[in-house]
Amino acid sequence: MAMKKSVLLLFILLLSLTVSMAQYRKKKDDVKWLSISPKAGYGVSMLLNENITADKNVAINWIYPSYMFGGRLGITFGDHWGVFGDVTKNKYGGEFTIAYPTETYKKRIELNSMNFAFLVHFTGDKGGYFEIGPQMCNIQEVKITNDINETFVDAAPADFDNSYINFVIGTGLSVFRTDRLVLNVGLRGVYSFQDLMVNEKNFMLDGFYEYKIPGIRNNEYNEYKKTSPLTIQAMIEFTYFFAFWGNASCGRGRLMFFQ
């Protein structure tokens, strides 16, 4: 598992760096702009698992709320291409309505994490933008709740992988722009190709669901399916360009701060 994470992260980082540096080399004389940005997002999240999706006794809430807030530090090469580092606090998860003959109950899984992303960012002449890159997710808290009073043996926090890699893709546009200030709004999707669970744990099996509901048994999950988190959020970001790296007359670069 650790090797897969390392290889995937290295591949995406190399791909991102290759794209950004290729554009940079085409315009060596471009000014490099340094920026800082507070940002926030709100949207939906879900925990995708093929076994659960196929279960007729389970209804998935496809609009379980999620949010994030944080900031980023970036460098833009000229007017279009840039690389950015994001640090964000995130809340996401999933909700499932489980039905059996005499009662129906809801199970909620809430995850809180600190995420670190490396993104390649392109801004067009008209203010539209596109960004893509890897994100390291570090889970800080797991909460599982059920809304009926029964004896549940839910998955423990240790059954969830405490760190995994996401794939981030986003797009949007500038609704306000000056030489040093930019307000962006857009959409961002975050998805993990890795398994959220460790030791092939099914977070739905709670000592009640698999034994009390007719037709639901452990042996129905003969083929284990991974659980992949997905979030889709509307984003807002305020960017302030605080410095730039320009070329001096002697040929050396010089870092200069705005006053």
DOFIPA-301194 format. One record per residue (C-alpha): residue number from 1; y, z, x. Coordinates in pm, whole numbers, plus 50000, padded with zeros to 5 digits. Each point is the difference from the previous one (the first is absolute). Layout:
num_y_z_x
NUM_Y_Z_X
...
END
This chain:
num_y_z_x
1_50000_50000_50000
2_50242_50094_50280
3_49920_49679_50185
4_50064_49787_49689
5_50337_50169_49953
6_50101_49942_50363
7_49897_49635_49999
8_50175_49928_49669
9_50319_50173_50109
10_50002_49821_50337
11_49946_49661_49834
12_50282_50044_49750
13_50238_50137_50263
14_49931_49708_50232
15_50047_49751_49717
16_50328_50161_49897
17_50131_50016_50356
18_49901_49638_50062
19_50194_49875_49697
20_50310_50205_50076
21_50011_49923_50372
22_49942_49629_49939
23_50313_49990_49787
24_50192_50211_50248
25_49927_49768_50292
26_50141_49706_49811
27_50341_50168_50001
28_50024_50207_50315
29_50375_50029_49975
30_50002_50152_49652
31_50156_50340_49957
32_49751_50277_49924
33_50118_50222_49713
34_49886_50362_49967
35_49980_50152_49653
36_49893_50312_49813
37_49901_50008_49632
38_49920_50266_49741
39_49763_49861_49738
40_49813_50094_49684
41_49746_49845_49767
42_49844_50064_49660
43_49713_49821_49830
44_49630_50014_49921
45_49685_50081_50194
46_49626_49981_49948
47_49677_50079_50181
48_49789_49684_49986
49_49621_50033_49996
50_49766_49734_49862
51_49746_50252_49867
52_50264_50189_49804
53_50162_49682_49868
54_49662_49884_49867
55_49924_50334_49829
56_50046_49959_49622
57_50044_50375_49960
58_50310_50006_50220
59_50346_49864_49916
60_50234_49961_50297
61_50370_50075_49973
62_50144_49696_50176
63_50356_50140_49998
64_49950_50342_50161
65_50343_50084_50151
66_50073_49997_50371
67_50311_50049_50208
68_50115_50003_50360
69_50310_50085_50200
70_50086_49989_50366
71_50181_49787_50252
72_49968_49737_50266
73_50142_49902_50337
74_50022_49629_50077
75_50115_49732_50238
76_50100_49654_49876
77_50004_49702_50236
78_50294_49785_49896
79_50036_49942_49627
80_49642_49972_49876
81_49707_50163_50178
82_49953_50369_50064
83_49745_50273_50067
84_50017_50337_49824
85_49832_50337_50012
86_49965_50182_49665
87_49931_50370_49946
88_49940_50091_49635
89_49876_50284_49783
90_49771_49873_49722
91_49839_50119_49676
92_49733_49781_49836
93_49652_50017_49849
94_49814_49912_49682
95_49915_50118_49649
96_49676_49938_49812
97_49908_50068_49636
98_49631_50089_49975
99_49826_49981_49663
100_49675_50157_49884
101_49861_50057_49647
102_50177_50325_49910
103_50311_50007_50216
104_50229_49795_50221
105_50177_50127_50307
106_50236_49876_50268
107_49953_50032_50374
108_50302_49968_50228
109_49995_49953_50376
110_50336_50052_50170
111_50053_49929_50370
112_50299_50097_50212
113_50041_49833_50337
114_50230_49928_50290
115_49996_49631_50093
116_50111_49811_50309
117_50049_49622_49983
118_50082_49725_50249
119_50148_49700_49819
120_50116_49651_50088
121_50302_49922_49782
122_50162_49664_49921
123_50338_49962_49826
124_50108_49662_49866
125_50347_49849_49994
126_50041_50087_49631
127_49903_50366_50043
128_49636_49984_49895
129_49751_50183_50220
130_49628_50017_50072
131_49812_50262_50203
132_49641_50053_50105
133_49805_50231_50227
134_49756_50292_50044
135_50051_50357_49886
136_49823_50314_50115
137_49942_50244_49713
138_49946_50371_50072
139_49889_50196_49692
140_50156_50346_49982
141_49877_50121_49661
142_49736_49909_49740
143_50009_50132_49643
144_49728_49934_49740
145_50049_50128_49643
146_49806_49967_49673
147_50154_50071_49661
148_49705_50175_49834
149_49850_50339_50074
150_49659_49932_50154
151_49826_50081_50325
152_50094_49716_50234
153_49883_49943_50354
154_50266_49751_50106
155_50031_49827_50332
156_50153_50221_50268
157_50301_49899_50215
158_49756_49960_50290
159_49830_49717_49805
160_50319_49792_50034
161_50079_49824_50325
162_50301_50181_50147
163_50134_49684_50162
164_49955_49631_49935
165_50185_49671_50040
166_50192_49820_49725
167_50126_49645_49979
168_50365_49974_49887
169_50173_49697_49851
170_50344_49998_49840
171_50271_49768_49876
172_50343_50030_49843
173_50367_49915_50043
174_50337_50141_50100
175_50217_50099_49705
176_50285_50120_50222
177_50075_49888_50353
178_50276_50040_50259
179_49996_49961_50378
180_49862_50352_50045
181_49868_50113_49660
182_49719_49850_49791
183_49846_50114_49671
184_49656_49851_49937
185_49781_50016_49689
186_49650_49863_49979
187_49627_50050_49947
188_49744_50138_50243
189_49622_49996_49980
190_49783_50229_50214
191_49622_49955_50012
192_49721_50136_50218
193_49699_49786_50088
194_49830_50319_50121
195_49815_50267_49805
196_50202_50300_49886
197_49683_50212_49987
198_49774_50123_50279
199_49621_50036_49997
200_49978_49753_49708
201_50132_50258_49754
202_50070_49894_49640
203_50297_50210_49888
204_49905_49957_49631
205_49672_50192_50031
206_50105_50353_49907
207_49689_50179_49877
208_50098_49915_49642
209_50065_49628_49983
210_49667_49895_50153
211_49779_50241_49804
212_50165_50052_49661
213_50086_49640_49911
214_49706_49790_49875
215_49919_49711_50228
216_50194_50132_50296
217_49780_50114_50287
218_50030_50006_50375
219_49732_49732_50025
220_50226_49754_49817
221_50203_49978_50321
222_49720_49851_50206
223_50251_49793_50195
224_50292_50200_50132
225_50345_49847_49947
226_50307_50100_50198
227_50314_50146_49842
228_50324_49823_50094
229_50347_50135_49913
230_50259_49754_49869
231_50368_50068_49927
232_50262_49760_49864
233_50357_50129_50002
234_50356_49894_49932
235_50202_50073_50314
236_50361_50080_50083
237_50129_50016_50356
238_50344_50057_50149
239_50038_49861_50353
240_50273_50095_50247
241_50041_49801_50324
242_50119_50256_50253
243_49976_49813_50333
244_49917_49669_50164
245_49867_49872_50329
246_50209_49711_50128
247_50016_49793_50316
248_50276_50086_50245
249_50176_49743_50217
250_49790_50098_50301
251_49684_49908_49810
252_49882_50355_49935
253_49939_50140_49654
254_50223_50279_49882
255_49951_50250_49717
256_50316_50052_49798
257_50054_50240_49710
258_50232_49936_49708
259_50289_50242_49965
END
